[in-house]
């Protein structure tokens, strides 16, 4: 019966219901999109690390993130190789460079140079072409998302990186860069040429541990034996990079605050409209109190209203969010809205509406049942 | 529907046992630093099977007394016994239990749920008592038949006349089979014919089902239906309280 009263109360004033649902939809969309951006950006910041099979990463001392670091000397690579427990070590380059489009105009790109033989650090989502084609001098692989940005319409076309010809021999799908500079994958040797690093320089040493060797122990062993380097397990380096971009730069906090604002504004709208509905039906709640209803009976009505508003508002809200994410993806934005996030957002929406209902619950708790004899 | 519009036989329920009994009852309201006495030393019994009218000028304390009898208000001092159990001083939680167990209420403005049908309004009263399913359906049907509104079960209050709304309210009050019905100005918003119908129903409840019915009213048309008239002035019962 409480559910029926709740639904009838909600449906009684259609305009107020529309305002309530608008509040819920607004909150769901804002939280989903901002949260999706946050997760999408966070994932993008460390996507190369996450998709590289290396167990341990060695970088120059003081590295703060994946994208910006000082070069290492090649002797560090050899020192790392000599550490017990290292099954394989490969040189790896990550450097910003200038891309000159075929039709003119410049863009900044992030050159990623990996060892072709081992494949450590190779692109992981090939759509066209092949990684083996990078064996040819001055060849690169870019992502489909950035074709227009880089002035390329098909593989086989050439641009210039640091005034050196770069021919596109492959396309990846969905490898986004968190920075505004798209990743350009190439062989380690090509990367040396594109970035003007000296022949004995590199930016990372990627390490595969011997079978049975704990990456954390290997990381500690390398740190103890090789001076002036920072050593991380894959997970540690990914987290460090994510933390740097999302929180040190403030980019992540802006998204978290926007998502939080969605929660607050949505909650306030729902609280206000639920309260208005409660006030509208206050004489009826008073009548229930006079008839001997326990507080729990009244709470169940209000809670049912809140949960119904949450469920009915969530469905169009999440549908709209997925549509927006789909459109944003087509436009190159990095928004990640997984089904787990969608389920989590459902519970968050219910919690938001239930929390908003406490304003109304507080009001009905204070109803004087004697109001029924005052012509209220 | 049986004929319920005939006046009551004189003193039809003099021999019933007290359902509600108050002794030395006082009630004071505080407004800022001012204390206003609303009831002063009231003694009263309400017996099964009787219709008692509370009459008196506005502000005399009729509704306050009705609220205390129904455990909606707590007295400032004195004794309030519901079927022999002392209720004065009980916390609101326990008063609510007493209200649910023993009382049915009828209000001047009907106080029906606007969004529920006539049948659902009655169902709420049963739901509060934990009566659900087929038993609830049967009781709703019986209550609506008793007030002559079986054909209005699916109608909402806005589609009913004032008299019909008050009859739904009576059906709601009697569906839970309470021993005591408390009615606050039940005919105030009704025309003469509907007023007689409603009071006739309440009198029938008292006579046939042995309920105690207390009605607060200004309406002299219903005097003839009462077994007893309790006159209240300035918070005191001047006539018809506890029989000597």
Interface residues (C-beta under 8 A of the other chain):
Chain A: X1 X2 X4 X5 X8 X9 X11 X12 X281 X283 X284 X286 X287 X288 X289 X290 X291 X292 X293 X294 X297 X369 X370 X372 X373 X375
Chain B: X63 X66 X67 X70 X72 X73 X93 X96 X97 X98 X99 X100 X101 X103 X105 X107 X108 X109 X111 X113 X114 X115 X116 X120 X123 X124 X125 X127 X128 X132 X184
